[in-house]
């Protein structure tokens, strides 16, 4: 069951799952990803009960899945089923969706993704500006996603890498 964008209320009851790719999607990849996830969510259920869910592709690089857990909580098995669909997309297009050892940030209006060690090195050596904004993929509620998904470096998880 799909949550219409117009019915989403800013509340902590919506669970958010973020799948960050290591690079932007091509037009073809976006189309296939959208179709496959849309088809999956149409019948997504937890213990036989339909899950109210939606998704979007953010910044042409991040898959954001939203579940209204006030109606029905996503179970471990249902999350695993979603993971299976995402894993197949990841393998088909080599997107790095499950690689958590990377940092994505906005520099000069452009989304960039680097291996975490390269990101740390770039900050340390001044190759990456301290005036960037950094994405936080750990957000698990809709309200925290809205407010803290993209933060200035100094307020983000990555501030530990500042010299």
FIPARO-436227 format. One record per residue: residue number from 1; x, y, z of N, C-alpha, C in turn. Coordinates in nm, 3 decimals, always signed. Example, Ala and Ser with C-alpha at 12.3 -4.5 7.8 and 13.67 -1.06 7.14 Angstrom:
residues 2
   resi       npx       npy       npz      capx      capy      capz       cpx       cpy       cpz
      1    +1.319    -0.569    +0.780    +1.230    -0.450    +0.780    +1.320    -0.330    +0.780
      2    +1.285    -0.225    +0.708    +1.367    -0.106    +0.714    +1.290    +0.003    +0.787
END
This chain:
residues 163
   resi       npx       npy       npz      capx      capy      capz       cpx       cpy       cpz
      1    +0.086    -0.117    +0.000    +0.000    +0.000    +0.000    +0.090    +0.123    +0.000
      2    +0.068    +0.214    -0.090    +0.153    +0.332    -0.105    +0.100    +0.448    -0.021
      3    +0.192    +0.516    +0.046    +0.157    +0.640    +0.116    +0.168    +0.751    +0.014
      4    +0.061    +0.825    -0.006    +0.067    +0.939    -0.097    +0.147    +1.051    -0.032
      5    +0.230    +1.116    -0.110    +0.316    +1.225    -0.060    +0.233    +1.328    +0.016
      6    +0.111    +1.354    -0.030    +0.027    +1.457    +0.032    -0.026    +1.415    +0.168
      7    -0.021    +1.285    +0.202    -0.073    +1.241    +0.331    +0.037    +1.220    +0.434
      8    +0.163    +1.239    +0.395    +0.271    +1.223    +0.491    +0.269    +1.340    +0.589
      9    +0.265    +1.305    +0.717    +0.265    +1.403    +0.823    +0.401    +1.398    +0.889
     10    +0.457    +1.513    +0.924    +0.588    +1.515    +0.987    +0.576    +1.460    +1.129
     11    +0.610    +1.333    +1.144    +0.600    +1.265    +1.272    +0.711    +1.163    +1.281
     12    +0.745    +1.124    +1.402    +0.848    +1.022    +1.421    +0.797    +0.882    +1.392
     13    +0.667    +0.865    +1.370    +0.611    +0.733    +1.350    +0.644    +0.672    +1.214
     14    +0.690    +0.752    +1.120    +0.731    +0.699    +0.991    +0.876    +0.654    +1.001
     15    +0.898    +0.530    +0.971    +1.034    +0.477    +0.971    +1.096    +0.504    +0.835
     16    +1.220    +0.546    +0.833    +1.291    +0.577    +0.710    +1.412    +0.483    +0.698
     17    +1.429    +0.429    +0.578    +1.545    +0.345    +0.548    +1.613    +0.408    +0.427
     18    +1.742    +0.436    +0.442    +1.817    +0.504    +0.337    +1.918    +0.408    +0.276
     19    +1.916    +0.399    +0.144    +2.013    +0.320    +0.069    +2.093    +0.415    -0.019
     20    +2.217    +0.448    +0.022    +2.298    +0.543    -0.054    +2.384    +0.474    -0.160
     21    +2.373    +0.519    -0.282    +2.457    +0.466    -0.390    +2.591    +0.540    -0.389
     22    +2.688    +0.479    -0.450    +2.821    +0.538    -0.458    +2.835    +0.636    -0.574
     23    +2.731    +0.643    -0.656    +2.734    +0.732    -0.772    +2.590    +0.764    -0.812
     24    +2.571    +0.867    -0.894    +2.435    +0.899    -0.941    +2.382    +0.788    -1.032
     25    +2.251    +0.778    -1.036    +2.185    +0.681    -1.124    +2.173    +0.737    -1.265
     26    +2.184    +0.649    -1.363    +2.154    +0.690    -1.500    +2.002    +0.698    -1.513
     27    +1.954    +0.755    -1.622    +1.809    +0.766    -1.645    +1.747    +0.626    -1.650
     28    +1.813    +0.534    -1.717    +1.763    +0.396    -1.727    +1.760    +0.330    -1.589
     29    +1.867    +0.348    -1.511    +1.871    +0.289    -1.377    +1.760    +0.345    -1.289
     30    +1.739    +0.475    -1.293    +1.631    +0.537    -1.214    +1.495    +0.478    -1.250
     31    +1.473    +0.458    -1.380    +1.346    +0.403    -1.426    +1.327    +0.260    -1.374
     32    +1.429    +0.176    -1.387    +1.420    +0.037    -1.341    +1.405    +0.031    -1.189
     33    +1.485    +0.111    -1.118    +1.477    +0.114    -0.970    +1.337    +0.155    -0.927
     34    +1.284    +0.260    -0.987    +1.150    +0.308    -0.953    +1.045    +0.200    -0.978
     35    +1.051    +0.137    -1.092    +0.952    +0.033    -1.126    +0.960    -0.085    -1.029
     36    +1.081    -0.133    -1.003    +1.096    -0.252    -0.917    +1.057    -0.224    -0.772
     37    +1.096    -0.109    -0.721    +1.060    -0.077    -0.583    +0.910    -0.050    -0.573
     38    +0.855    +0.022    -0.669    +0.711    +0.049    -0.668    +0.633    -0.083    -0.670
     39    +0.672    -0.175    -0.757    +0.605    -0.306    -0.762    +0.618    -0.381    -0.630
     40    +0.736    -0.378    -0.570    +0.756    -0.447    -0.443    +0.670    -0.386    -0.332
     41    +0.672    -0.254    -0.320    +0.598    -0.188    -0.212    +0.447    -0.207    -0.224
     42    +0.400    -0.228    -0.346    +0.255    -0.248    -0.366    +0.204    -0.371    -0.292
     43    +0.291    -0.468    -0.270    +0.249    -0.590    -0.199    +0.331    -0.618    -0.074
     44    +0.407    -0.520    -0.029    +0.493    -0.538    +0.089    +0.407    -0.557    +0.212
     45    +0.439    -0.658    +0.290    +0.360    -0.690    +0.408    +0.449    -0.739    +0.521
     46    +0.396    -0.729    +0.644    +0.461    -0.783    +0.762    +0.362    -0.878    +0.827
     47    +0.398    -1.004    +0.832    +0.310    -1.106    +0.890    +0.172    -1.106    +0.825
     48    +0.170    -1.088    +0.693    +0.046    -1.092    +0.617    -0.033    -0.962    +0.617
     49    +0.012    -0.862    +0.693    -0.059    -0.734    +0.697    +0.014    -0.634    +0.608
     50    -0.058    -0.567    +0.519    +0.005    -0.471    +0.426    +0.076    -0.358    +0.502
     51    +0.189    -0.317    +0.449    +0.263    -0.204    +0.505    +0.233    -0.079    +0.422
     52    +0.198    +0.029    +0.490    +0.180    +0.158    +0.422    +0.319    +0.215    +0.402
     53    +0.358    +0.227    +0.277    +0.496    +0.268    +0.250    +0.504    +0.351    +0.123
     54    +0.616    +0.417    +0.109    +0.643    +0.497    -0.008    +0.794    +0.505    -0.024
     55    +0.838    +0.561    -0.134    +0.982    +0.579    -0.153    +1.004    +0.693    -0.250
     56    +1.126    +0.740    -0.250    +1.167    +0.838    -0.350    +1.316    +0.823    -0.372
     57    +1.359    +0.872    -0.485    +1.501    +0.878    -0.515    +1.541    +1.022    -0.489
     58    +1.631    +1.041    -0.394    +1.675    +1.174    -0.353    +1.810    +1.205    -0.417
     59    +1.824    +1.324    -0.470    +1.950    +1.371    -0.530    +2.001    +1.277    -0.639
     60    +1.912    +1.199    -0.701    +1.946    +1.105    -0.807    +2.050    +1.003    -0.765
     61    +2.060    +0.978    -0.631    +2.165    +0.888    -0.583    +2.125    +0.809    -0.459
     62    +2.021    +0.850    -0.390    +1.984    +0.785    -0.265    +1.841    +0.734    -0.272
     63    +1.821    +0.608    -0.236    +1.687    +0.549    -0.232    +1.636    +0.565    -0.088
     64    +1.523    +0.632    -0.073    +1.464    +0.658    +0.057    +1.331    +0.583    +0.064
     65    +1.320    +0.489    +0.157    +1.196    +0.413    +0.176    +1.135    +0.458    +0.309
     66    +1.005    +0.484    +0.307    +0.932    +0.535    +0.423    +0.818    +0.438    +0.456
     67    +0.806    +0.401    +0.583    +0.701    +0.308    +0.628    +0.623    +0.372    +0.742
     68    +0.491    +0.372    +0.732    +0.406    +0.425    +0.838    +0.388    +0.316    +0.943
     69    +0.473    +0.317    +1.046    +0.467    +0.213    +1.147    +0.358    +0.238    +1.252
     70    +0.288    +0.349    +1.239    +0.173    +0.370    +1.326    +0.060    +0.276    +1.285
     71    +0.054    +0.244    +1.155    -0.048    +0.152    +1.105    -0.006    +0.006    +1.122
     72    +0.117    -0.023    +1.084    +0.171    -0.159    +1.096    +0.323    -0.151    +1.097
     73    +0.384    -0.214    +1.195    +0.530    -0.210    +1.206    +0.594    -0.307    +1.106
     74    +0.703    -0.262    +1.048    +0.780    -0.349    +0.960    +0.852    -0.451    +1.047
     75    +0.842    -0.577    +1.011    +0.907    -0.684    +1.087    +1.046    -0.709    +1.030
     76    +1.124    -0.788    +1.101    +1.256    -0.826    +1.051    +1.248    -0.894    +0.916
     77    +1.149    -0.981    +0.899    +1.132    -1.052    +0.772    +1.095    -0.956    +0.659
     78    +1.010    -0.858    +0.689    +0.970    -0.763    +0.585    +1.087    -0.673    +0.546
     79    +1.169    -0.634    +0.643    +1.288    -0.554    +0.614    +1.386    -0.637    +0.531
     80    +1.398    -0.765    +0.564    +1.485    -0.854    +0.485    +1.435    -0.866    +0.341
     81    +1.304    -0.873    +0.324    +1.246    -0.882    +0.189    +1.279    -0.757    +0.108
     82    +1.268    -0.640    +0.172    +1.306    -0.516    +0.106    +1.455    -0.519    +0.072
     83    +1.536    -0.564    +0.166    +1.680    -0.574    +0.143    +1.715    -0.663    +0.026
     84    +1.638    -0.769    +0.007    +1.661    -0.860    -0.107    +1.637    -0.787    -0.239
     85    +1.530    -0.710    -0.247    +1.500    -0.634    -0.369    +1.612    -0.532    -0.394
     86    +1.652    -0.461    -0.290    +1.756    -0.359    -0.304    +1.889    -0.425    -0.341
     87    +1.919    -0.538    -0.280    +2.044    -0.610    -0.310    +2.049    -0.652    -0.458
     88    +1.937    -0.698    -0.512    +1.932    -0.736    -0.654    +1.958    -0.615    -0.744
     89    +1.900    -0.500    -0.708    +1.925    -0.378    -0.785    +2.073    -0.338    -0.774
     90    +2.126    -0.352    -0.654    +2.266    -0.319    -0.630    +2.358    -0.405    -0.717
     91    +2.329    -0.534    -0.723    +2.411    -0.624    -0.803    +2.394    -0.598    -0.952
     92    +2.271    -0.571    -0.994    +2.244    -0.547    -1.136    +2.318    -0.424    -1.188
     93    +2.323    -0.318    -1.108    +2.380    -0.192    -1.154    +2.513    -0.153    -1.087
     94    +2.562    -0.237    -0.997    +2.688    -0.207    -0.926    +2.684    -0.068    -0.862
     95    +2.589    -0.050    -0.770    +2.564    +0.082    -0.712    +2.633    +0.107    -0.577
     96    +2.681    +0.002    -0.511    +2.743    +0.020    -0.380    +2.645    +0.059    -0.272
     97    +2.520    +0.014    -0.283    +2.416    +0.053    -0.188    +2.440    +0.002    -0.046
     98    +2.520    -0.102    -0.030    +2.544    -0.159    +0.102    +2.684    -0.129    +0.154
     99    +2.758    -0.048    +0.082    +2.892    -0.006    +0.124    +2.877    +0.113    +0.219
    100    +2.898    +0.090    +0.347    +2.882    +0.197    +0.446    +3.014    +0.270    +0.475
    101    +3.121    +0.229    +0.409    +3.251    +0.292    +0.430    +3.275    +0.400    +0.324
    102    +3.180    +0.492    +0.316    +3.190    +0.601    +0.221    +3.124    +0.724    +0.283
    103    +3.156    +0.838    +0.226    +3.096    +0.963    +0.269    +3.042    +1.034    +0.146
    104    +2.921    +1.084    +0.157    +2.861    +1.162    +0.049    +2.839    +1.304    +0.101
    105    +2.868    +1.400    +0.017    +2.861    +1.538    +0.059    +2.831    +1.627    -0.061
    106    +2.793    +1.751    -0.031    +2.767    +1.849    -0.135    +2.878    +1.953    -0.129
    107    +2.946    +1.969    -0.243    +3.051    +2.068    -0.254    +3.026    +2.147    -0.382
    108    +3.015    +2.278    -0.369    +2.986    +2.365    -0.483    +2.860    +2.322    -0.558
    109    +2.758    +2.280    -0.483    +2.631    +2.242    -0.542    +2.626    +2.104    -0.604
    110    +2.735    +2.029    -0.596    +2.743    +1.897    -0.658    +2.756    +1.788    -0.551
    111    +2.678    +1.680    -0.567    +2.688    +1.566    -0.476    +2.812    +1.485    -0.514
    112    +2.893    +1.459    -0.414    +3.015    +1.379    -0.434    +3.017    +1.267    -0.332
    113    +3.073    +1.153    -0.372    +3.086    +1.040    -0.282    +3.229    +0.988    -0.292
    114    +3.290    +0.969    -0.176    +3.427    +0.917    -0.169    +3.435    +0.804    -0.069
    115    +3.534    +0.718    -0.086    +3.564    +0.619    +0.018    +3.595    +0.698    +0.145
    116    +3.558    +0.644    +0.259    +3.574    +0.715    +0.384    +3.720    +0.756    +0.407
    117    +3.814    +0.669    +0.376    +3.955    +0.703    +0.397    +3.998    +0.819    +0.307
    118    +3.946    +0.825    +0.184    +3.979    +0.936    +0.094    +3.914    +1.065    +0.140
    119    +3.794    +1.054    +0.196    +3.724    +1.170    +0.251    +3.803    +1.228    +0.368
    120    +3.844    +1.141    +0.461    +3.923    +1.186    +0.577    +4.053    +1.252    +0.533
    121    +4.120    +1.189    +0.439    +4.247    +1.241    +0.388    +4.225    +1.378    +0.321
    122    +4.118    +1.389    +0.241    +4.088    +1.515    +0.173    +4.061    +1.629    +0.270
    123    +3.992    +1.600    +0.380    +3.968    +1.702    +0.482    +4.097    +1.740    +0.552
    124    +4.173    +1.639    +0.589    +4.299    +1.661    +0.661    +4.397    +1.745    +0.579
    125    +4.403    +1.718    +0.450    +4.499    +1.785    +0.363    +4.442    +1.914    +0.301
    126    +4.318    +1.948    +0.333    +4.257    +2.070    +0.284    +4.209    +2.063    +0.140
    127    +4.205    +1.944    +0.083    +4.156    +1.927    -0.055    +4.004    +1.937    -0.061
    128    +3.940    +1.909    +0.052    +3.795    +1.923    +0.064    +3.768    +2.038    +0.160
    129    +3.687    +2.129    +0.118    +3.654    +2.247    +0.197    +3.579    +2.208    +0.324
    130    +3.599    +2.287    +0.428    +3.523    +2.267    +0.552    +3.383    +2.326    +0.540
    131    +3.353    +2.391    +0.430    +3.222    +2.453    +0.409    +3.125    +2.362    +0.334
    132    +3.150    +2.234    +0.334    +3.062    +2.139    +0.266    +2.944    +2.101    +0.356
    133    +2.845    +2.036    +0.294    +2.735    +1.975    +0.369    +2.749    +1.824    +0.352
    134    +2.722    +1.749    +0.458    +2.743    +1.605    +0.460    +2.610    +1.533    +0.481
    135    +2.589    +1.425    +0.407    +2.469    +1.343    +0.423    +2.486    +1.247    +0.539
    136    +2.377    +1.224    +0.611    +2.377    +1.129    +0.723    +2.275    +1.019    +0.690
    137    +2.326    +0.901    +0.661    +2.240    +0.790    +0.620    +2.183    +0.711    +0.738
    138    +2.215    +0.751    +0.860    +2.167    +0.678    +0.978    +2.029    +0.722    +1.022
    139    +1.973    +0.823    +0.960    +1.842    +0.873    +1.001    +1.737    +0.763    +0.981
    140    +1.659    +0.738    +1.086    +1.561    +0.629    +1.076    +1.417    +0.673    +1.102
    141    +1.397    +0.802    +1.124    +1.260    +0.852    +1.136    +1.242    +0.966    +1.036
    142    +1.120    +0.987    +0.995    +1.092    +1.087    +0.892    +1.130    +1.227    +0.937
    143    +1.101    +1.259    +1.062    +1.131    +1.394    +1.109    +1.282    +1.418    +1.117
    144    +1.359    +1.316    +1.161    +1.505    +1.334    +1.164    +1.563    +1.336    +1.024
    145    +1.501    +1.262    +0.932    +1.544    +1.267    +0.793    +1.524    +1.408    +0.737
    146    +1.407    +1.467    +0.763    +1.379    +1.601    +0.712    +1.475    +1.706    +0.768
    147    +1.508    +1.693    +0.896    +1.587    +1.798    +0.960    +1.738    +1.774    +0.955
    148    +1.781    +1.649    +0.948    +1.923    +1.621    +0.965    +1.986    +1.532    +0.858
    149    +1.921    +1.511    +0.746    +1.978    +1.426    +0.641    +2.100    +1.491    +0.577
    150    +2.097    +1.622    +0.564    +2.207    +1.697    +0.506    +2.241    +1.811    +0.600
    151    +2.364    +1.805    +0.656    +2.405    +1.904    +0.755    +2.539    +1.966    +0.718
    152    +2.564    +2.089    +0.766    +2.698    +2.145    +0.749    +2.800    +2.052    +0.816
    153    +2.917    +2.042    +0.759    +3.021    +1.951    +0.809    +3.041    +1.964    +0.960
    154    +3.048    +2.086    +1.009    +3.076    +2.109    +1.152    +2.967    +2.057    +1.244
    155    +2.843    +2.037    +1.191    +2.732    +1.985    +1.272    +2.702    +1.839    +1.240
    156    +2.780    +1.779    +1.153    +2.753    +1.643    +1.107    +2.838    +1.539    +1.181
    157    +2.809    +1.414    +1.153    +2.888    +1.303    +1.208    +3.035    +1.312    +1.166
    158    +3.061    +1.376    +1.053    +3.196    +1.381    +0.995    +3.284    +1.488    +1.061
    159    +3.232    +1.564    +1.156    +3.313    +1.667    +1.219    +3.431    +1.609    +1.297
    160    +3.425    +1.481    +1.327    +3.538    +1.417    +1.397    +3.663    +1.412    +1.310
    161    +3.647    +1.432    +1.182    +3.760    +1.426    +1.088    +3.822    +1.565    +1.063
    162    +3.765    +1.666    +1.124    +3.822    +1.800    +1.105    +3.957    +1.810    +1.176
    163    +4.051    +1.880    +1.113    +4.183    +1.893    +1.174    +4.179    +1.971    +1.305
END
